[in-house]
Amino acid sequence: MCFNEESNLNLIHKPGFFTKRHIPAEMLEEVLGKKIWTNYFKFGFVRNPWDWFISQHFYNLQANGLDHDIDKPLTPADIISTYNYLKIARGRKWSPSASQHAFLCNEHGFLLVDYLGKFETLEEQFEEVLEILGLTAPLPHLNKSTHRNFKHYYAKETVAIINQLYYPDISLFNYSFDA
């Protein structure tokens, strides 16, 4: 990315909404322009929505100085509270609560990236991206979570709530609670 493009990204950085490293593809395309966007190889990674939600839940509690017992399963109220926070902090008109597809698709559900990988196979798929680009690079593990495996935090009722709230991600990216 050249200097001009980097400074354009700094202009749209919105603390609490997204950073210049987590800009929705649709907004990035708009800032860079069609010519540059079309010539770039664009890739993104998604995560099992139930796992992603747990990560969002704990990250946002920590970022806001709030506590949650990492051994205690989520209640429906916990899920709705986090969902509503994400809706305010990161939602978009056409996709409430900063769902993953809102970062990778346009409002019509069209995927805007050339390559879509999954967090569950991150290392292998990151290597594929590097191979496509003809690059080598390390894959550091940043922002490592301290919470337990996501399945620990759910009961049948709360699995169903996430299924309802994040159905577009579950359907588009072919996830299930167990996968």
Wavefront OBJ file of the C-alpha trace (Angstrom):
o trace
v 0.000 0.000 0.000
v 1.435 3.375 -0.932
v 1.663 6.373 1.369
v -1.392 8.115 -0.116
v -3.592 5.079 0.402
v -2.387 4.692 3.990
v -3.290 8.311 4.794
v -6.744 7.808 3.207
v -7.313 4.870 5.546
v -6.353 7.006 8.537
v -9.128 9.425 7.566
v -11.853 6.826 7.976
v -10.523 5.182 11.148
v -13.300 5.340 13.757
v -12.268 4.303 17.279
v -14.780 1.895 18.745
v -16.266 1.160 15.331
v -13.318 -0.159 13.372
v -9.629 0.464 12.918
v -7.656 0.875 9.716
v -6.857 -2.857 9.956
v -10.535 -3.850 10.265
v -12.359 -1.722 7.725
v -15.461 -3.151 6.054
v -14.584 -4.127 2.475
v -17.354 -1.960 1.045
v -15.952 1.148 2.750
v -12.401 0.230 1.793
v -13.416 -0.101 -1.854
v -15.007 3.341 -1.684
v -11.906 4.971 -0.148
v -9.398 3.312 -2.477
v -11.487 3.720 -5.623
v -12.549 1.105 -8.162
v -9.249 1.106 -10.098
v -7.046 0.351 -7.097
v -9.626 -1.992 -5.509
v -9.941 -4.071 -8.664
v -6.171 -4.468 -9.001
v -5.636 -5.637 -5.423
v -5.920 -9.224 -4.220
v -8.392 -9.036 -1.370
v -8.767 -11.681 1.307
v -10.491 -12.101 4.624
v -10.993 -14.668 7.349
v -14.155 -15.596 9.216
v -14.701 -17.500 12.434
v -17.401 -19.813 13.744
v -20.076 -17.269 14.763
v -20.561 -18.797 18.220
v -16.786 -18.614 18.825
v -16.614 -15.128 17.278
v -19.391 -13.921 19.584
v -17.593 -15.179 22.697
v -14.460 -13.384 21.557
v -16.451 -10.180 20.961
v -18.192 -10.529 24.321
v -15.023 -10.852 26.369
v -13.039 -8.334 24.339
v -15.697 -5.655 24.743
v -16.167 -6.319 28.448
v -12.418 -5.972 28.953
v -12.172 -2.879 26.715
v -14.900 -1.209 28.769
v -13.459 -2.203 32.148
v -16.284 -4.634 32.944
v -15.951 -8.068 34.505
v -17.433 -11.429 33.592
v -16.587 -14.697 35.235
v -14.742 -16.634 32.492
v -16.095 -19.882 33.908
v -19.753 -18.808 33.873
v -21.868 -19.694 30.799
v -23.644 -16.842 29.014
v -27.250 -16.125 29.783
v -29.721 -14.901 27.165
v -29.433 -11.467 28.825
v -25.614 -11.533 28.384
v -26.032 -12.273 24.685
v -28.629 -9.575 24.102
v -26.536 -7.045 26.027
v -23.421 -7.755 23.967
v -25.449 -7.831 20.746
v -26.972 -4.430 21.539
v -23.556 -3.006 22.377
v -22.158 -4.259 19.051
v -25.187 -2.837 17.269
v -24.449 0.619 18.651
v -20.663 0.447 18.435
v -20.200 -1.384 15.144
v -23.513 -1.930 13.404
v -24.393 -0.780 9.917
v -27.796 0.101 8.497
v -28.078 -3.155 6.601
v -26.282 -5.384 9.085
v -26.768 -4.807 12.780
v -24.190 -5.799 15.352
v -21.059 -5.890 13.192
v -21.682 -9.353 11.849
v -18.780 -10.818 9.927
v -20.528 -10.662 6.569
v -20.900 -6.894 7.054
v -17.119 -6.627 6.852
v -16.742 -8.831 3.765
v -19.897 -8.347 1.687
v -21.867 -5.448 0.333
v -25.410 -4.749 1.460
v -26.751 -7.141 -1.193
v -24.745 -10.041 0.242
v -22.154 -10.091 -2.553
v -18.750 -11.219 -1.268
v -16.184 -8.481 -1.994
v -12.983 -10.431 -1.345
v -11.128 -12.748 -3.711
v -10.255 -15.301 -1.052
v -12.174 -16.257 2.058
v -10.473 -18.313 4.735
v -11.619 -19.659 8.070
v -10.061 -18.992 11.459
v -10.272 -22.691 12.272
v -7.723 -23.400 9.495
v -5.935 -20.056 9.677
v -2.340 -21.298 9.479
v -2.886 -23.443 6.368
v -5.023 -20.873 4.598
v -2.686 -18.017 5.477
v 0.056 -20.030 3.757
v -2.221 -20.356 0.696
v -2.680 -16.570 0.621
v 1.076 -16.057 0.855
v 1.603 -18.549 -1.966
v -0.941 -16.735 -4.159
v 0.853 -13.458 -3.476
v 4.329 -14.953 -3.854
v 5.298 -13.820 -0.363
v 6.637 -15.229 2.870
v 5.663 -13.823 6.240
v 5.233 -14.976 9.820
v 1.786 -15.344 11.323
v 2.073 -13.964 14.851
v -0.599 -14.809 17.411
v -1.831 -11.450 18.665
v -4.682 -10.647 21.053
v -4.767 -14.182 22.429
v -7.919 -14.807 24.414
v -7.891 -16.064 27.970
v -11.429 -17.418 27.992
v -12.366 -21.085 27.684
v -13.465 -22.933 24.537
v -16.546 -21.205 23.164
v -18.775 -24.272 23.589
v -18.408 -23.986 27.372
v -20.407 -20.748 27.371
v -23.536 -21.977 25.632
v -26.661 -23.935 26.537
v -29.275 -25.102 24.033
v -31.238 -21.852 24.422
v -28.241 -19.565 23.936
v -26.976 -21.576 20.928
v -30.378 -20.901 19.352
v -30.172 -17.161 20.099
v -26.827 -16.852 18.293
v -28.247 -18.930 15.448
v -31.067 -16.416 15.085
v -29.001 -13.242 15.509
v -26.148 -14.287 13.238
v -27.941 -16.508 10.744
v -26.532 -14.621 7.714
v -22.964 -15.410 8.846
v -23.855 -18.994 9.736
v -25.512 -19.587 6.379
v -23.111 -17.670 4.126
v -19.966 -19.119 5.680
v -21.407 -22.608 6.205
v -21.068 -22.922 9.976
v -22.847 -24.877 12.653
v -22.338 -24.820 16.398
v -20.330 -28.038 16.228
v -18.278 -27.168 13.150
l 1 2 3 4 5 6 7 8 9 10 11 12 13 14 15 16 17 18 19 20 21 22 23 24 25 26 27 28 29 30 31 32 33 34 35 36 37 38 39 40 41 42 43 44 45 46 47 48 49 50 51 52 53 54 55 56 57 58 59 60 61 62 63 64 65 66 67 68 69 70 71 72 73 74 75 76 77 78 79 80 81 82 83 84 85 86 87 88 89 90 91 92 93 94 95 96 97 98 99 100 101 102 103 104 105 106 107 108 109 110 111 112 113 114 115 116 117 118 119 120 121 122 123 124 125 126 127 128 129 130 131 132 133 134 135 136 137 138 139 140 141 142 143 144 145 146 147 148 149 150 151 152 153 154 155 156 157 158 159 160 161 162 163 164 165 166 167 168 169 170 171 172 173 174 175 176 177 178 179
